[in-house]
Amino acid sequence: MFTINVDKECGCFKRSMYENNQSFTSKDAALIEAQAMVQTMNEEFCQKHEFALSENGDNFNIAMSARPQEGTASSGGCCGGGHCG
């Protein structure tokens, strides 16, 4: 069995049609579903988080991290002081 595991379930995930720990008999089916989930989560969720897919044996893991906010040093190096534009 191949499993898709979402490490942390944010509010958007809980309200979505997706379920955590889905199992598949086919690795290809699990991979296709996991890739579709990550794409949808990154494009259609609230944009507070980023989601990334990794593979670990028979498991596909979807990790969540905070999305860098615009106007911070982590987005293009601008400090937000108004002198970069």
N, C-alpha and C positions, 0 to 999 in steps of 0.2 A: 504494500500500500504506500502511496505517496500522499503527503499531507502538506497543505498550505497553512502556515501559522502566522498570525499577525501578532507581533510582539506586544504592542500596546494598542488598545482599542480606544481611540478618541471618540468624542461625541458624534462626529460625522459618520464614523464607521458604525457605531451602534445604531444610528438612524438609517443606515443604508440597507440595501437588499443583501449585502454580503454576510456570510457566516464565518466565524473563526474555526480553525482546525478542520477544514474540509478535507475529505479523503478521496483519493482516486486510485483506480487499479492501473491506470496508464500514466507513465511519467510525462509523455507528451501532453496529455490532457491536463495534467496538473500544472505543467509549465505554461501552457497557453492561457489557462484561467488565471494563474498568478500574474502573468504579464498584463493581462486585461485589467485585473484588479488594480495593479499599481498605476497603470496609465489613467484609469478613471479616477482613482483617489487623488492623484497629483493634479488632474485637470479640473475636476468637478467639486472636490471638497472645498472647505472654507479658505484654503491657502495659508493657514497658520502653520501647517506641517508639510514636510516632504516625506515621501515614502520610497524605499529602495528594496529591491529584491535580491536575495542571495540564496544559494543552494547549499545544503548540508546533508549529504547522503540522500536519503529518501524524503527529506523535508525541504520545502521552499519557505523561506522566512521573509516576511515583510516587516522591515524596521521603520520606525517613525522617528523623525528628528524635527526640531524647530526650524522653520523656514526663515532665512535671513530677512530682516525688514528693510525696506527701501529707505535710503537716507542715512544708513549707518556705515561705519567704516568697512563692514564686511560686504557691502554691495558697491563695487566699483571704486572703493577707496575714498569716497566723499565723506567728509565729517558732518555735512549738513549745515555748514556755516554760511552758505549762500554765495560763496565765491567761486564755485566750480562751474556754474552755468553760464 
